[in-house]
Amino acid sequence: MGSINTPIAVISGDIVNSTKLTKMEYERLLVNLKDIQTWITEENSKNAHSIVRGDEFQSVIHDIQHALRYTIIYRLSIKSLGKAFDSRISFAIAANADLRELLPESMGEAFVLSGRGLKEIKNDRLLFTCEYPTLTEQFELLFKYLDKQITELTARQCEVLLPMIKSKKELTISELAQELDIATATTSKSLKASGWSLIKALNTKFVKQVMEFKYD
């Protein structure tokens, strides 16, 4: 912990209509958020997280090229819980931050951009900003389409997409069906309807562009 000059990503989110959740739904959500954050830390031990009041969450991401991937995983995992669940997420990338042991006490441009973005989200569920406006502008329209696509996904489609976006290797339809314990035909149909090929392509583009930004 301390001051760093390298770029970080900050993912800030909250749960849509969280006050309407039952106690049982809330407990499922809390377990889900903790599982997501544990998984993200397993991907990179420097990544850190917080959950506030059970319906607001934040992650500091050091492997910034995967910030979109982690954001998608948050939304898919939360939506996979059922119709009552969705989230709004704002994530940002910027250099120079003062990281504290207690994440809510940390400061820096990425925290400011991410938090401001979350407050400004109205009808959308996903927003990206970067200290370099050209990177923000490059993905603005693409992320609007991504947001619409994810928002319209069913819980089952989210469940099918999750292993694909989380896996470091390309899963075959058969491997995915076996992991989910559902029919191959059902898996193929759900994956195609979910728009996986486009989501995958967008994430690949994001990784490439951010890596160029990171080492520019």
DAHU-V155301 format. One record per residue. N is the residue number from 1. SS is DSSP state (~ for helix, > for strand, _ for the rest). PSI is psi in whole degrees, 0 to 359 (NA if undefined). BURIAL is b if it has 24 or more other ideal C-beta (glycine too) atoms within 12 Angstrom, else e. Layout:
n=N ss=SS psi=PSI burial=BURIAL
n=N ss=SS psi=PSI burial=BURIAL
This chain:
n=1 ss=_ psi=152 burial=e
n=2 ss=> psi=192 burial=e
n=3 ss=> psi=137 burial=e
n=4 ss=> psi=150 burial=e
n=5 ss=_ psi=341 burial=e
n=6 ss=_ psi=155 burial=e
n=7 ss=_ psi=143 burial=b
n=8 ss=> psi=162 burial=b
n=9 ss=> psi=143 burial=b
n=10 ss=> psi=123 burial=b
n=11 ss=> psi=119 burial=b
n=12 ss=> psi=133 burial=b
n=13 ss=> psi=164 burial=b
n=14 ss=> psi=166 burial=b
n=15 ss=> psi=131 burial=b
n=16 ss=_ psi=130 burial=b
n=17 ss=_ psi=43 burial=e
n=18 ss=~ psi=332 burial=b
n=19 ss=~ psi=344 burial=e
n=20 ss=~ psi=354 burial=e
n=21 ss=_ psi=143 burial=b
n=22 ss=_ psi=169 burial=e
n=23 ss=~ psi=320 burial=e
n=24 ss=~ psi=319 burial=e
n=25 ss=~ psi=320 burial=b
n=26 ss=~ psi=317 burial=b
n=27 ss=~ psi=320 burial=e
n=28 ss=~ psi=318 burial=e
n=29 ss=~ psi=315 burial=b
n=30 ss=~ psi=316 burial=b
n=31 ss=~ psi=319 burial=e
n=32 ss=~ psi=313 burial=b
n=33 ss=~ psi=318 burial=b
n=34 ss=~ psi=322 burial=e
n=35 ss=~ psi=317 burial=b
n=36 ss=~ psi=313 burial=b
n=37 ss=~ psi=323 burial=b
n=38 ss=~ psi=317 burial=e
n=39 ss=~ psi=318 burial=b
n=40 ss=~ psi=322 burial=b
n=41 ss=~ psi=326 burial=e
n=42 ss=~ psi=330 burial=e
n=43 ss=~ psi=325 burial=b
n=44 ss=_ psi=114 burial=b
n=45 ss=_ psi=343 burial=e
n=46 ss=_ psi=339 burial=e
n=47 ss=_ psi=141 burial=b
n=48 ss=> psi=159 burial=b
n=49 ss=> psi=165 burial=b
n=50 ss=> psi=153 burial=b
n=51 ss=> psi=125 burial=b
n=52 ss=> psi=126 burial=e
n=53 ss=_ psi=12 burial=e
n=54 ss=_ psi=349 burial=e
n=55 ss=_ psi=5 burial=b
n=56 ss=> psi=138 burial=b
n=57 ss=> psi=157 burial=b
n=58 ss=> psi=144 burial=b
n=59 ss=> psi=136 burial=b
n=60 ss=> psi=124 burial=b
n=61 ss=> psi=122 burial=b
n=62 ss=_ psi=328 burial=b
n=63 ss=_ psi=75 burial=b
n=64 ss=~ psi=337 burial=b
n=65 ss=~ psi=342 burial=b
n=66 ss=~ psi=11 burial=b
n=67 ss=~ psi=318 burial=b
n=68 ss=~ psi=316 burial=b
n=69 ss=~ psi=314 burial=b
n=70 ss=~ psi=322 burial=b
n=71 ss=~ psi=315 burial=b
n=72 ss=~ psi=319 burial=b
n=73 ss=~ psi=318 burial=b
n=74 ss=~ psi=308 burial=b
n=75 ss=~ psi=316 burial=b
n=76 ss=~ psi=316 burial=b
n=77 ss=~ psi=318 burial=b
n=78 ss=~ psi=315 burial=b
n=79 ss=~ psi=334 burial=b
n=80 ss=_ psi=347 burial=b
n=81 ss=_ psi=340 burial=b
n=82 ss=_ psi=179 burial=e
n=83 ss=_ psi=332 burial=e
n=84 ss=_ psi=353 burial=e
n=85 ss=_ psi=131 burial=b
n=86 ss=_ psi=170 burial=b
n=87 ss=> psi=159 burial=b
n=88 ss=> psi=132 burial=b
n=89 ss=> psi=133 burial=b
n=90 ss=> psi=125 burial=b
n=91 ss=> psi=148 burial=b
n=92 ss=> psi=155 burial=b
n=93 ss=> psi=132 burial=b
n=94 ss=> psi=157 burial=b
n=95 ss=_ psi=169 burial=b
n=96 ss=_ psi=106 burial=e
n=97 ss=> psi=154 burial=b
n=98 ss=> psi=102 burial=e
n=99 ss=> psi=128 burial=b
n=100 ss=_ psi=163 burial=e
n=101 ss=_ psi=320 burial=e
n=102 ss=_ psi=113 burial=e
n=103 ss=~ psi=317 burial=b
n=104 ss=~ psi=344 burial=e
n=105 ss=~ psi=354 burial=e
n=106 ss=_ psi=155 burial=b
n=107 ss=> psi=162 burial=b
n=108 ss=> psi=167 burial=b
n=109 ss=~ psi=323 burial=b
n=110 ss=~ psi=323 burial=b
n=111 ss=~ psi=317 burial=b
n=112 ss=~ psi=311 burial=e
n=113 ss=~ psi=317 burial=b
n=114 ss=~ psi=314 burial=b
n=115 ss=~ psi=318 burial=b
n=116 ss=~ psi=319 burial=e
n=117 ss=~ psi=318 burial=b
n=118 ss=~ psi=321 burial=b
n=119 ss=~ psi=330 burial=e
n=120 ss=~ psi=344 burial=e
n=121 ss=_ psi=130 burial=b
n=122 ss=_ psi=279 burial=e
n=123 ss=_ psi=340 burial=e
n=124 ss=_ psi=173 burial=b
n=125 ss=_ psi=358 burial=b
n=126 ss=> psi=134 burial=b
n=127 ss=> psi=138 burial=b
n=128 ss=> psi=137 burial=b
n=129 ss=> psi=155 burial=b
n=130 ss=> psi=153 burial=b
n=131 ss=_ psi=342 burial=b
n=132 ss=_ psi=106 burial=b
n=133 ss=~ psi=329 burial=e
n=134 ss=~ psi=324 burial=e
n=135 ss=~ psi=321 burial=b
n=136 ss=~ psi=311 burial=b
n=137 ss=~ psi=325 burial=e
n=138 ss=~ psi=326 burial=e
n=139 ss=~ psi=357 burial=b
n=140 ss=~ psi=306 burial=e
n=141 ss=~ psi=321 burial=e
n=142 ss=~ psi=320 burial=b
n=143 ss=~ psi=335 burial=b
n=144 ss=~ psi=319 burial=e
n=145 ss=~ psi=319 burial=e
n=146 ss=~ psi=317 burial=b
n=147 ss=~ psi=313 burial=b
n=148 ss=~ psi=318 burial=e
n=149 ss=~ psi=311 burial=b
n=150 ss=~ psi=320 burial=b
n=151 ss=~ psi=326 burial=b
n=152 ss=_ psi=356 burial=e
n=153 ss=_ psi=147 burial=b
n=154 ss=_ psi=167 burial=e
n=155 ss=~ psi=320 burial=e
n=156 ss=~ psi=318 burial=b
n=157 ss=~ psi=321 burial=b
n=158 ss=~ psi=318 burial=b
n=159 ss=~ psi=322 burial=b
n=160 ss=~ psi=323 burial=b
n=161 ss=~ psi=327 burial=b
n=162 ss=~ psi=309 burial=b
n=163 ss=~ psi=329 burial=b
n=164 ss=~ psi=316 burial=b
n=165 ss=~ psi=335 burial=b
n=166 ss=~ psi=331 burial=b
n=167 ss=_ psi=140 burial=e
n=168 ss=_ psi=347 burial=e
n=169 ss=_ psi=159 burial=e
n=170 ss=_ psi=113 burial=e
n=171 ss=_ psi=140 burial=b
n=172 ss=_ psi=164 burial=e
n=173 ss=~ psi=319 burial=b
n=174 ss=~ psi=317 burial=e
n=175 ss=~ psi=319 burial=e
n=176 ss=~ psi=316 burial=b
n=177 ss=~ psi=320 burial=e
n=178 ss=~ psi=319 burial=e
n=179 ss=~ psi=322 burial=e
n=180 ss=~ psi=350 burial=b
n=181 ss=_ psi=47 burial=e
n=182 ss=_ psi=166 burial=e
n=183 ss=_ psi=146 burial=e
n=184 ss=~ psi=318 burial=e
n=185 ss=~ psi=318 burial=e
n=186 ss=~ psi=318 burial=e
n=187 ss=~ psi=313 burial=b
n=188 ss=~ psi=316 burial=e
n=189 ss=~ psi=315 burial=e
n=190 ss=~ psi=320 burial=b
n=191 ss=~ psi=319 burial=b
n=192 ss=~ psi=317 burial=e
n=193 ss=~ psi=334 burial=e
n=194 ss=~ psi=345 burial=b
n=195 ss=_ psi=30 burial=b
n=196 ss=~ psi=317 burial=b
n=197 ss=~ psi=322 burial=e
n=198 ss=~ psi=321 burial=e
n=199 ss=~ psi=316 burial=b
n=200 ss=~ psi=314 burial=b
n=201 ss=~ psi=320 burial=e
n=202 ss=~ psi=318 burial=b
n=203 ss=~ psi=320 burial=b
n=204 ss=~ psi=318 burial=e
n=205 ss=~ psi=318 burial=e
n=206 ss=~ psi=314 burial=b
n=207 ss=~ psi=313 burial=e
n=208 ss=~ psi=312 burial=e
n=209 ss=~ psi=321 burial=b
n=210 ss=~ psi=324 burial=b
n=211 ss=~ psi=323 burial=e
n=212 ss=~ psi=322 burial=e
n=213 ss=~ psi=319 burial=b
n=214 ss=~ psi=323 burial=b
n=215 ss=_ psi=15 burial=e
n=216 ss=_ psi=NA burial=e
